[in-house]
Amino acid sequence: MGILNLTPDSFYDGGRNNSLDDALKKTEQILSEGADLIDIGAYSSRPGAEHISEETESERLIPVLRAIVSEFPDALLSIDTFRSEIARTAVNEGAGIINDISAGSMDPEMFQTIANLGVPYIMMHMKGTPQTMGSQNDYEDITTEVCQYFAYRIQKLKNLGVNDLIVDPGFGFAKNLEQNYEILANLEHLKSAGHPVLAALSRKSMIYKLLETDAEHALNGTTAANTIALIKGANILRVHDVKEATEVVKIVNQMNIQR
């Protein structure tokens, strides 16, 4: 899953794809480097990011989405939003997946909307909001709590007839460095829910802080973390650097073939 951020303030690539031409060029690059799907976001969810209105998110997202659907009609597009109305509009414009950082907790209409739309739904673990999550990382047993978080929401969605679900443990969201690596080490436990697991580790602070560098210089660390995630059972890698991630996938797949 290649990342296409349309925000001015995302932690790594904020402002790089804000024009329509830049967004289309980035889309072409993501696809040419081997991505199976593209995750488009117009709301920055980095820690402490500014909260923007639904209107602003829509104004950033919908024109670009329409252009991508027109230029790349075969591309599978995921929309990174926690707002049900944005999700509904995006699917009507040609998106095929909704990726919700809040797993329905920031919009009570999201689960029913997903049921009505009939599209795959990615739900991520987070406590609080992007503005408050930094202070909400108290856990007795983080792996167990994350698994329970998903079990409850999966049942609610199944009661609505939604079965096409993907879970994302939310690396960097309401978790400190040690907690992030505990989740990575125990990633296979998320498979117990019976749904694919998405790992979104790309250039995050859990990597660059540990390596005493910054997001710009965190590609090598990201590659290492992505390799571990795949070995631990991740089915999808959400990445800024598609070419490098597809190489990791090929190597891990070849290793699995030889077993």
Secondary structure, DSSP 4 states (H G I P E B T S, - for coil): -EEEE--S--TTTTTTT-SHHHHHHHHHHHHHTT-S-EEEE-S--STTPPP--HHHHHHHHHHHHHHHHHH-TT--EEEE-S-HHHHHHHHHTT--EEEETTTTTT-TTHHHHHHHHT--EEEE--SS-TTTGGG----SSHHHHHHHHHHHHHHHHHHTT---EEEE--TTSS--HHHHHHHHHTGGGGGGGSS-BEE--TT-HHHHTTTTS-GGG-HHHHHHHHHHHHHTT-SEE-BS-HHHHHHHHHHHHHHHHH-
